């Protein structure tokens, strides 16, 4: 804790900046960046050896997942500081020494700066590295051998700058990354005014970034200037600037995001709202306090509702009650509401893609399937297309699930009181495991129902495969022969059980890492990076030996053998891989829980 | 004759290279109030957590109610604890917080929940979430959860922390009253006042060592 004199002498801005540039989090971001660059380096080996320093720099910038992870890395250093300061009571220490307005201003500036520096520093280091690896004297600029590869912008204003002033081009890109880093870090901080949740403060900028990118770049439902990738001058995704009058549109995305953040600050940063009411969540809870005559089970799901159905507590089932509480407390968190808009958005996107791509099939079907009442596409196609897409699984479905369960471990102070009453560490861990599997089940089933429900607005619900599935199973991310071998509901059961098993295993690993490190974010970050790395690993193993096929995690979460559309090994092998995971993680988890120390949260 | 409730022998705890507790021997007899005082970071809370079974000692053994922690049982029976301030579910009201804990212990009645909330001076029918409680109110509720199952032994880490003067007096009076009912209490405190007024036996924790404090310094 800082002393009064320290703050008085150096000022709140200095102290907040010092905290924002905490080396631990910066080291984590730097480490993550270079893991991503290392993976990216392996996946850009198709670029001819005549590449210059800018070709390699720009290829790594575009082809690694650095840009996709940029908003997460920008928000990571300090965007959750308001939430943690409130939780730890540190905000009171600050407010005793300076005004609320100054504290918010200091947080805003420190967070924006730390976010911006966190994402530009790796790029600057990378700039130094590529200059060292590919000296300009040995690797001359603009070698024509690279022209046929999608490395350099192939036209437009960017191409001219790229070729004529490579250093200027790199620093222009880094400048935009700086701006976007500051913007998305600010957005994360503004989210913490609405919800008292550090994970949302850090993760929501990433969700927004990913979704606008999807809508603008992949589905083209939004114009190009909505895409954050266009603001970051990426290629081949993003937009190549053709004319000078397009240049201001580069700033469209950051202006919108920054404007939204500042609007949230203006509307929701009132001292009473932030410090006393506990944010929107508490207000929602107050609204939820209704006296409807609901069934007992539903009553118990309403926060603060006193159950009247049990006058005497059942003494025989402490473990069962403990398990019920674990599941109930997690499900009652408002973050679960995120599942609905996220899954609905995916349903809309994949429905649109399937509807858009059915044109050629329509004609073919009309010729060959006359009289067949079966629809060209139906809701199950949307389900299989969504749950079989590696990027959707890695960036959205698994990512969201890991966020939802990320605080099952380490145990909170209240959790420790419950554990103390349960009087068994093994029972505690087994309850956590079963709670995790149950939550995975609930998550996948709720996602499935939402997905089907939204897709049903645009296409029929049928009891059979659609024509598209039967003709071209790979078009909906299924092994080509599967729709001819099994019924649609068998396939549905296979995918759902595989995803539940996979997500449970990943969640278990995250929980174990949280227990070992006593950090809530550690497990989530580790597993998510592992999962995203496996997308890159899948590409690297394209020509690898046969036995390596099941190694990338992502290939065992979806049916296609990514990046291929087909599947080169039996489906049961993926189930077996997850069972091996369980065989390793479960004993380690039980050993860990027996030896684990439960600390006070203030000591962590 | 009083019997021994807690017997800790040769307790040592290291975190990496740092030794927090070194060779502590400690005994608690039934029906008495024990106080541990010491500077911040001296290891009081870690020691209490070891006695609760939440932290495993690097060396040594802890026996509570004739059961060795980590071998015969993992957590002591008939013990109420107040640790880590009062870390409660901020989104739930006081009653619900205690109800959920009672569901896990499975050894109390819903009526008892109202009794203990009233006992610490809070309103059991208050529908507001604990998140809007003051620090003192949360501390009282933390004490209520420790008393929930009417335990024989209470392990309390700074039970009067965050309370105003009246609140401190009422909690100390409550502890004395509980002692009269035969409860055994082990508490930590920074306040010499509390220690001198309430405790039958006082220990000082310094540099990882626990030493009996026979003569309290004058106030």
Interface residues (C-beta under 8 A of the other chain):
Chain A: X89 X276 X277 X278 X281 X282 X285 X289 X303 X304 X305 X306 X307 X310 X311 X312 X313 X314 X315 X316 X317 X318 X321 X322 X324 X325 X329 X332 X412 X413 X414 X416 X417 X418 X419 X420 X421 X422 X423 X424 X425 X595 X597 X598 X599 X600 X601 X602 X603
Chain B: X45 X49 X52 X53 X54 X55 X56 X73 X74 X75 X77 X79 X81 X83 X84 X85 X86 X87 X88 X89 X90 X91 X92 X93 X95 X96 X97 X99 X100 X101 X102 X103 X104 X105 X106 X107 X108 X109 X110 X127 X129 X131 X132 X135 X145 X149
